[in-house]
Amino acid sequence: MKSQEVLQYGKDILDCTGEPILRLPDVVRASASAVIFDGLGQVLLQKRSDNAWWGLPGGAMDPGESFDGCVVREVLEETGLLVEINSHVKTYSDPRDYTCIVYPDGNLVQYVTALYICVKLSGYLKLSEESTDIGYFPTHNFPPKTLCSTYLRVQDAMNHLSD
């Protein structure tokens, strides 16, 4: 049975960059991400320093942390913005929702990610060791090399707001 699961990964499952996943992930981790809109309806994206792809601010939970605490901490660390949670949009766990990433060391991680819409309380955009660029982008015009997961999650956030 396990070999059939691996074969399914080879043809049906893509990582967050759109590359086929050819094997089961090495580990599953919990994480949280934020969709933050500016006053013009643009979305805050950061260019990741580990793989040079654009994505939403967010990251892995620390031991003893909640999803809510994780998203606020990660946004502050990665962007310099203090945010509050407006709403929880969805929690992603299905690998078909681009929840997997291959790190430069070859480690394949599947994330269970809680997505939140957050609102800026204070702070100014600043780069961190996890990002090489940061900025707001129109939802219909993301930069090249934007993660597939970002498109899905921003669309889900916009649908959530229109409900």
GISULMO-V540655 format. One record per backbone hydrogen bond with DSSP energy under -0.5 kcal/mol. NH is the residue of the N-H (numbers start at 0). CO is the residue of the C=O. E is the energy in kcal/mol with one decimal. If there is no record, write none. Layout:
nh:NH co:CO e:E
nh:NH co:CO e:E
//
This chain:
nh:4 co:0 e:-1.6
nh:5 co:1 e:-2.0
nh:6 co:2 e:-2.0
nh:7 co:3 e:-2.2
nh:8 co:4 e:-1.9
nh:9 co:5 e:-1.6
nh:10 co:6 e:-0.9
nh:10 co:7 e:-0.8
nh:11 co:7 e:-2.6
nh:12 co:7 e:-0.5
nh:12 co:8 e:-1.0
nh:14 co:18 e:-3.4
nh:15 co:99 e:-2.6
nh:17 co:14 e:-1.9
nh:20 co:8 e:-0.6
nh:20 co:12 e:-2.9
nh:21 co:19 e:-0.6
nh:25 co:107 e:-2.6
nh:26 co:107 e:-1.1
nh:28 co:109 e:-2.2
nh:30 co:111 e:-2.6
nh:31 co:58 e:-2.1
nh:32 co:113 e:-2.4
nh:33 co:56 e:-2.4
nh:34 co:115 e:-2.8
nh:35 co:33 e:-0.6
nh:36 co:34 e:-0.5
nh:36 co:117 e:-0.5
nh:37 co:41 e:-2.1
nh:40 co:37 e:-1.8
nh:42 co:136 e:-3.1
nh:43 co:35 e:-2.1
nh:44 co:134 e:-3.0
nh:45 co:54 e:-2.9
nh:46 co:132 e:-2.9
nh:47 co:45 e:-0.7
nh:47 co:52 e:-3.1
nh:48 co:129 e:-2.1
nh:51 co:47 e:-1.5
nh:53 co:144 e:-2.9
nh:54 co:45 e:-2.3
nh:58 co:31 e:-1.9
nh:60 co:29 e:-2.5
nh:64 co:61 e:-2.1
nh:69 co:65 e:-2.4
nh:70 co:66 e:-2.4
nh:71 co:67 e:-1.7
nh:72 co:68 e:-2.3
nh:73 co:69 e:-3.0
nh:74 co:70 e:-2.2
nh:75 co:71 e:-1.9
nh:76 co:72 e:-2.8
nh:77 co:73 e:-2.7
nh:78 co:74 e:-2.3
nh:79 co:74 e:-0.6
nh:79 co:75 e:-1.6
nh:80 co:74 e:-0.8
nh:81 co:121 e:-2.6
nh:82 co:80 e:-0.6
nh:83 co:118 e:-2.3
nh:85 co:116 e:-3.1
nh:86 co:116 e:-1.6
nh:88 co:86 e:-0.5
nh:88 co:114 e:-3.0
nh:89 co:114 e:-1.0
nh:91 co:112 e:-3.1
nh:96 co:93 e:-2.6
nh:97 co:94 e:-1.2
nh:100 co:108 e:-2.2
nh:102 co:100 e:-0.6
nh:102 co:106 e:-2.8
nh:105 co:102 e:-3.0
nh:108 co:100 e:-2.7
nh:108 co:106 e:-0.6
nh:109 co:26 e:-2.6
nh:110 co:98 e:-2.8
nh:110 co:108 e:-0.5
nh:111 co:28 e:-2.8
nh:112 co:91 e:-2.2
nh:112 co:110 e:-0.7
nh:113 co:30 e:-2.3
nh:114 co:89 e:-3.2
nh:114 co:112 e:-0.5
nh:115 co:32 e:-2.4
nh:116 co:86 e:-2.7
nh:117 co:34 e:-2.2
nh:117 co:115 e:-0.6
nh:118 co:83 e:-2.7
nh:120 co:81 e:-3.5
nh:121 co:81 e:-1.5
nh:123 co:79 e:-0.6
nh:125 co:78 e:-2.0
nh:130 co:127 e:-1.5
nh:131 co:46 e:-2.8
nh:132 co:46 e:-0.8
nh:134 co:44 e:-2.3
nh:136 co:42 e:-2.3
nh:140 co:137 e:-1.9
nh:146 co:53 e:-2.9
nh:147 co:15 e:-2.8
nh:148 co:15 e:-0.7
nh:149 co:146 e:-0.8
nh:150 co:146 e:-1.2
nh:151 co:147 e:-1.8
nh:152 co:148 e:-2.6
nh:153 co:149 e:-2.7
nh:154 co:150 e:-2.1
nh:155 co:151 e:-2.3
nh:156 co:152 e:-2.3
nh:157 co:153 e:-2.5
nh:158 co:154 e:-2.6
nh:159 co:155 e:-2.3
nh:160 co:156 e:-2.1
nh:161 co:157 e:-1.5
nh:162 co:158 e:-0.9
nh:162 co:159 e:-0.6
//
